[in-house]
Amino acid sequence: MQYILLIGLVLSAAEANAELAGVSSTLADQTDVAVTAYNNGLALVRDTRKVALPTGELSLQFMDVAQQIRPETVSLQSASAPGSVGILEQNYEYDLISPSKLMEKYVGKQVWLQNFHNDIKLGRTEADLLSTNEGPVYKVGNEIYLGFPGNVVLPEIPENLIAKPSLIWMLSNEQAEQTLEVTYLTNGVSWQADYVVTLAKNDASLDLAGWVTMNNQSGATYTNAQLKLVAGDVNVVQPPAEVFYAGTALSNRAEQGGQMPKQEAFAEYHLYTIPRRTTIKQNQSKQLALLNGTGVQCVKKYEYRGQEYFYSQQIPPTGEEHVGVFLEFENEEANHLGIPLPAGVMRVYQEDSEGMLQFAGEDRIEHTPKDETVTLRMGDAFDIIGERVQTDYKVLGPRTHESAYEVTIRNHKEEDVVVDIVEPMPGDWRILTTSQEFEKKDAHTAIFHMAVPKDGEVKVTYRARVRI
């Protein structure tokens, strides 16, 4: 393994580029930072710094910006004296110092080879670096070295390499001390909503806790930042780079306490302002409290669903199928909610007989405005079985079909349940005969609401005609 020794360097990377930078600014100058994160991995960063600048034309190296910055979105202005700073030229430098970059910059130049192994006494030898393709190749005298069992010593850092990603401006300045506000968009900051639903034992109410899960892969740390979150589908012309989730494990959730984020309508989206400042580290996954609701009334529903193609062809008996379980509640203020819910995963927990919370299922919701219904699919009921048999099928014309069905629901639970038999009907349809009343939910759906006693079963038979 090779190590690169940078001997005799007493200047930092910024000082090595002092002639280019003129004046440099680091996080030590930062007085405030604000981050607005969007659902699509994009974030707006507002970085405020107090910097001493000479008047006239100068070069400013603005360091410690995000590595995934979108340079075309950068804006700079003076917050202390608006209009006193003008931008003549802007550059984004991201050719960072690394062992491989340093070696590439010294191809065709002289380096030193230093050996510290006692069994090979080469000492320090001048060499020409010929290539770094698939490993370094050196020329020492008239001999060629492939690799080297020691260290490579470089005389200095090349001028076109920097230690950190930097914005470099040529400015005209009218005031000696400036408070500069720099805003830019960056990829790599993502957030999503996660919800913990605690369902009461009687299935009639629930408590809802919403959390923000943030992942920062932008290449920068935002210390003591004011954080805002935008929920909604914001259109961007250039799609953001793929965002990889950090490997940091999430800490155990604690009970939510303190002030909840402020929510407000913004453009065609919703904006959530986190009430307290927070530090968002690079390669970190962080969770913040978003919202909560207590005593939300809900309904557990059981659903046995058919398919549209059942009515245009012969089908075999379905055999035993487990009935789907759904949880439904109204996102209304009268129901202890009425809060716009960002898209995310709702995970449902319920107490067992010993009072311990157990995982009962999860489902993803889309952005849900207030006064809308939230429906979660929890899974399949273990003790409720449905069967469907097609008892007759006829083709009455090129596009007209008639079929008859017997649907059986068996309930092995210790309490009575109501199961909705949901039949998606294609085209123009009509139920000719039926053993039970049904609800025409919409133009393409018929629902049989079946009360099924404990340890009992019910059957429904019907005949339908469809024109597709």
N, C-alpha and C positions, 0 to 999 in steps of 0.2 A: 504494500500500500504506500502510495506516495504522499508526502506532505509538502506543501509549499510554504517556505519561510519568507516572510516579507521583512528583510533585515534593513535596519537603518531608517525605517519610516517613523517619524515622530508626528507627522501631520495626519489628520483624519482624511477620509475621502473628500469631504467638502472642502477642506483646506487645499487638497491636491488640485482641486478645480477652482481655486480662489480667483484666478484670473478670469475664468469664464463666469463665475457666479457674482463676483463683486460683493454683494451682500447675501448672506444666507439666513434662512429662518427655519427653526426646528420646532418640535412640540414644546420646548421650553418657553417659547413666545406665546403659546396658545392661551387665550383667555376664556374661550367658550367654544363648544362644538355641539351641533344639533344634527340628528339623523332622522330622516323620514323614510321609512321602509315600505315597499310595495309588495304585493303578492307574487309578482313575477321575478323576484330575485334582483330587483333594481332598488337603489337607495339614493336619496338626495342628501348630500353632506354639506353642511354650512360650517366652515372652519374660520374662527375669528382669532386673529393674532395681533399683538402690539409689537411693532417693529420700528427700530431707529433707522431712518433712511437719509442718505445725503440728498440735497436738492439737485435738480437738473436731471440729466439722463443717467441711468444706472442699470445694472443687471441684478435681478433678484432671483436667488435659488430658493424655492419654496419646497422644503423637504417634508418627508413623512406623510405623503398622500397615499391613497389606496393604490395597490398595484393593479387592480382591475378598473381603474378610473377610465371614463370615456372622455378623452381630452377635448373633443369637440364641444362638450357641454360646459366647459369651465368658464366661470365669470369671476372677475375681481373688481372690487370697488372699495373706496375709502369710507369707513363708517364714521370716522371722527371729523373728516373734512371732505364731504362729498364733492366730486369734481376736481379734486386736487391731484389725482393720480391718473395718468393716461397710459394705456398699453400701446407700445410701438411694435412689439413682436412677442410671440408666445411659443414655447417649445415644451415638449414632454420628454424627459430623459428617463429611460427604463433599462439601459444596458448595464445591469448590475454586476458588481464584483462577485466572482465565484472562481474556484480553482480551474474549471474548464475554460471560462472566459479569459482568465489571465493567460493560460497556456496558448489559447488561440491567438491572442494579441501579440505573443512573442514568437510566433512561427517566423522563421527567417532571421531571428535576432539572436544575440549572444546571451546565454544564461550561465549560472554556475551550478555544478553538481557537487553536493556535499554529502559525505558518507560518515556516519557515526558508529558503524559496526566495527568492533575490535578485530574481527577476523579478516576484514577486507580494508586495508589501509590505503584508500584512494585519496583521502583528504578532500580538498576543494579544487575542482577542475573546471576550467572554462570549456564550454560546449556551445555548439550551434544547434538550436531547436529546428529540425527540418520539417516535422509534421506532427500532428496530434490525431490523425485519422486512425481509428481503431487502436489507439495507444501512442505514447510519445516515441519519437525517433530522434536521436541525437547524433551529432558528428563531433568526435573528440579526436583532434589530429587528423589522421587518415582512416580512422576506424568509425564504424557505425554502431551505436548502442540502441538496442530495442528495449525500452524500459530502463529502469535504473534502481538498484537496491538501496536507495538513500533518499535525500531530499533535494528539491529543486529550489534554487535561490534566484529571485528576480530583483533587478536593481531598483525598480520603482513601479508604482501603479500607472498604467497608461492613462493619458488625459481623458480619453473617451469612455472610461468606466467610472461609475459612481457607486457609492455604498447603499443608497436608498433611492427609490423612485422619486423624482423631483419635477416640479413645474418650474420652468425658467422663463422669466419675463425680461424684456427690455422695456423700461418704464421711463416716463418723464414725471418728475415729482416736484411739488411746490411747497411741501411742508416737511420739516425735519423728522418729526415723530408721527407715525401713522398707525391707526387701528384699521387693519385690512380685513375685509370679509370676503372669503373665497368660497364659492359654491360650485359643486360639480355632481354629476351622476356617476355612480359606480355599480358594476355588477358584483355579485358575490355576497350580497346581504339578503337573506330570505327570511320570511316569517310565515307561520301558519297558526291557525287557531286549533287548540285541543280542548276538549270538554270532558269533564267528569260528571256523570249523571248518577246520583244515588237514588235508587228506586225504593219506595216504601214497600213493606212486606205485603200490604194489601193491593199493590199495583195501582193505587189511585192517585198518588202524588209523587213528586220527585224534587230533589235539590240539584241545581245546576251550577257548576263552577267552570268558568272559562279561563283558559290560559293561553298566553302567547308563547310559542316556541320559536326562538330566533337562532339562526345559524349564520356565522360571519366567516366567509372565505374571501373577503375582499382584499386581504393583504395589508390591513391597517387595524389598529386598536383605537376605539373611540372612548376616551376616558371621561367619566362623569358627564355623559352626554344627555341632552334633552332628547327624548325619543317620541316620535309620532309614527303611527301606523295607518296606512291607507288600505281599506278593504274595498275591493272592486277590480274589475278587469280593465286596467289602463292600457290603451293601445300604444305600442312603440314601433317605430319604423324598422329599426334594426333589432332583431331578437337578441336577448341577453345570452351571454355564454352559459354553458351548462354549470349548474351549481351542485357541488358535492357536499353532502352533509358532513359535519365535523364528527370526529370519532369520540368526542368527549361524552361521557355518560351523563344522563340527566340525573340530578339529585332527586331524592324522594320529595314528593309534594308535601308541603305543609298546609295547614289551614289558612285560608285567605284572611287577611286582616288589613286594616287601614283603608285609605281612600282608593276607590276604583278609578280607572281611567275615565277621562271626560270624552264623551262621544258627541260628534256633530256632523251634520251633512256638509260635504265638500264637493263642489262641482256635481258630478253624477255618482259620487262615491261616498264613503263614510270614513271620517277621520277620527282616530282614537289617540288621545294625548296621555301618555303615561305620567302620573302625577309626581313621581320622584325621579331624579336623575339616576342613571345607571351606567356602568362601564361595560362595553361590548368588546371583548377581547378577540383577537384573531384566532381562528380555529377553535371557537367556543360555541357550544350550544347552551342557550340560556332560556329560562322560563320566567315569565312575569304574569301576575294576576291581571285578568282582563275584565271579567264580569261575574256576577253570581245572582242566583235567584233561589228562593226558599219557598217550599210549599206550593210548587207549581202543579196544578191539577192535570192529570194525564189519563189516558185510556190504553189498556193493552188490547190489541186486536189479533184475531187468528184469521188467516186467509188461505184458502185453497184455490189456486188460480189455474185456469185452462189456457189454451193457445188458439190463436186465430186459425191456424191450419187445420184444426180439428173438424171444421165445418165444410171443408172442400175436398175431403178424401176419407177413405176408410182407415181407421186406426185400431191397433190392438188394445186390449185392456191395459191400463197403466200399471196395475199392480199396486202394492201398498206404497204410499208416498206420505212423508211427514208434512204437516201443515205449517206454513210460515207464521212467525211471531213478529208483530209490529208494535211499536210504542208511539203514541201520537199525543201531541200537546199543542196548545195555542200560544203563539208568541205575542201575548197581549199584556198591557199594563194591568188590566183587571185580574190577570192570572199570574201576577208577581214577576212579569218579565217585561215585554214591550221594548226590547233592546234589539237593534240590528245585529244579527249574528253573522260574523265572518265565516267563510267556508272553512271546514275542518272536520275532524273526526270526533264523534261523540261516543264515549265509552261508558257502558252502563254497568253499574255495580249494585248488588242487592245483598242484604244480610241473610245468612243462613240461620238455622235453628239455634246456634250458639252465639248469635250476634256478630259474627265475623263477616266482613264484606267479601263477596266473591264476584268475579268477573262474569257478566251475564250476556255480553255481546257488544258489538260496535257497528257503527255505520257512518258514512261520510255525508255531510250536508253541504249544499251549495250556499252562496251568499243569500241569507234569508232576511228580508225586511221585517219590521214589526207588523203585528196584526196578520201574520201568515201562519199556516199550520206547519209544524215540524213532524215528519214521519220518519222513524228509525226502524230499519229491519234488524231485529236482534238475532235471528237464526231460525231454526226449525224446532217445533214442539216435539219432545220425545214421546209424549203420551197421547197425541192426537194424530190419527191416521185418516187419510183420504184415499178413495179408489174411484176410478171412472171406467165405465164400460159403455162402448158405443153399441146400442142395441139394434140400430137400423141405419141404413145409408142409401140414398137414391140420388141419381143425377136426373134432374127434371128438364134440363136444357143445357146449351153450351156454357152458360154462366150461372145456372141455378142449381142449388144443391139442397137436399133435405136430409136431416139426420136426427136420431133420437139417442138420448143418454140416460144412464142411471148413475148417479153420484152418491157414494156412501161416505159418511163421516162417522168415525168411531172415537169415543172419548174414554180414555183409561185413567183420567185424573180423578181426584177425590172431590172435585166440585164441578158444578154445571158450567158450561162455557157456551159462547156464541161464536160460530165460525161463519165467515163470509165466503161463499162460493162465488168467485169472480170469473165471469165468462166474457172474454174479449171477442166481440162479434164483428166480423169483417163485412164491408159493403153494406147493402140494404138488407136488413134482417127483420125477422118476426118470429116470436115464439108462439107456435100454434097451440100447443097444449102443455100444461104443467101441473104437477102435484102440489106445488107451493107457490105462494106469491113471490114476485121478484121486484126489484127496484131497477128502473132504467136510469143508471147514473148519468150517462151521456149517450151520444149517438152511436158509440161502439162498445158499450159495456152494460151487461146485465149482472145484477148481484142478488143472490139468494142469501138472506140472513137466517141462518139455521141455529136454533137453540138445541144444544146437545146435552142431555143429562149425564151426570157422572156415571161411569161404567156402562154407558149406553151408546146407541147408534141411531142415526137418522138417515133417511134416503130421500132424494129428490129425483123425480123423473120428468123429462120435458122433451118436446120435439121442436126443432127450429128449422126455418127455411131461410137461406141466404142467397142473395144475388150479388156476385162479385164483379 
